[in-house]
Amino acid sequence: MTLKSLIGLSFLLFTAVSSANGRWYEVEVVLFEHPDNEKVNEDFSFDLSPIKTNKSVDMLSEHLQLMGQNKCLSKRSQSNIFNKALNTYSSPVCIGSVDYIALMDKTPLTLEVTLQEGMETPYIIAPEELEFQSTISRLKREGMQPILHTGWRQPGLKERQAPSYRLFGGKNFSKQYDYFGNLKQTQNTYLDSSNNTDDLNTFLNQVINSDSLNSSSDNRSINHTTNNNSEYPNEAWQLDGLLKVFLRGRYLNIKAEFNLRAEDRTNEKLKNFHFNQFRRVISNEIHYFDHPKLGILIQIRRYMH
């Protein structure tokens, strides 16, 4: 049995356990960056505190990939660049094998997800079910920079059974830097095309990053993917890390570990700010994780109790 199959089986087993447990929760989280100031900038380190994500559950990538492809499909007929490319290439441009996430200069703040209910496997909730919209507006007025606003439903599990969810987003530094923050040579790895790859990548970059990704999702089911290639991510995002919600006895607990990155062109390396906190929390209350550079607002609500 392959490693991928074993991970999939493990995920199904913990889902079966959660169904017997009967307690489900809805988690909503906002991750944001504090405004720059000299004092905080001095605390940045060039030494990354790497976070192993190979055993985490990624529920974001499936939606981001689909949003990127939908954006491409909706824009291609309106673009003169596409019409030129269409005459050049025999295969469709907006094909599913393109890594649309890698082409994004920046991820959208909120994912476009269709409404879903149930307690079979964890899943991302639709944007209309999020309750922190007014909070996002207030954060922006106060000079904060929201990076990711999302939510999901999950079972209430003990620490050893509960998965860590990988959350990432913001600016995409992957074209210039590796995960450890080192400058690299830019390579065209997004499409397998023998001719005119640069022109096609330029077109796709313009399409994906022309405005915010607002394309609606279809009814495709969500696949919970796990990074099996290495212990650490292959990408260098502005924000990347893990969040875990679990039960100890009757109490909910949160473990959060993130790296926040910033570019330092003088040293040609990414600066890093590490965040690692643990807290016991109460359901339905809004909890704030304070940090000199990164802020997290999170609420855990009971679901279908």
C-alpha positions, 0 to 999 in steps of 0.5 A: 500500500502506498504512502498516499493510500495510507494517509487517505485511509487514516483520514477516513478512520479519523472521520469514522471515529468523529462520526461516533463522537457526535460533536462537530464544530464550525471554526472561523479564522482571520489572519492579518498582518500588523502595520510596519514599524521600525521596532517590529522590523528589527525583530525580523530574522532571516533564519526560518523556523521551518514548519513540517506540513507533510502530515497536515490536511490542506483544504484550501488548495482545491478551491484556489486551483478551481478559482484560478481555472474558472478565472482563466475560462471567464477571461480568455474570450475577452483577452486579445492575448488569448486570441493570439495564443489560441492561434499559436497553440493547438491545446486549450490554454485553461487546462486543468493540469496548469498549476493556477495557484503557483501563477497567483501573485497573491491569494484572495482573502476569502475563498469562493465555496458552494454551500454544504452541510453534513458531518461526514468529512471536514470541509470549508464553509461558504463565504456567506456563512462567515460572520467576521465581515464587519470585523474585516472592515474594522481591521482595514480601517485600523491599518491592519492587512487581512491575509486570510479569512476562512472557516471550516467544519470539523469533528471534535477529536482528541489531540492525537486524533485531530489533524492539523490544517495547513493555512497559507496565503498572501503574497506568493514569493515562490517565483523568486525564493524557495521555502527557506527564503533563499533567492532562486533562479526563476524557472517556467514550471507551470506548463508543460509546453515545448514552444512559446512557454514564456508568452503563455505564462505571461498570458496566464499571469495576466489573467489570474492576477488581473483582479480579485478572484471572484469566479463562482465554484462548481459543485465539484467535491472537495479533496483533502490533499496532503503534501507528501513530497517532503516534510516542508512546503514547496512554496514560499507564501507570505503566510504559511503554517498550521492550525489545530483544534482539539479536545482535552476532556471537555475543553477546546484547545487551539495550537497555532504555528505560522511563519510570516514572510517579508522581502528584503531586497538588500540581502536578497533573502526573505525575512521571517517572523515566527508565531507559535501559540497554544490556548484553551478556549471556550466555544462561541467566544471570539479569541484573539492571538496577539503577536508583534507582527501577526494577529489571529482572530478565531471563533469555534461554534458548535455545529448541529448540536 
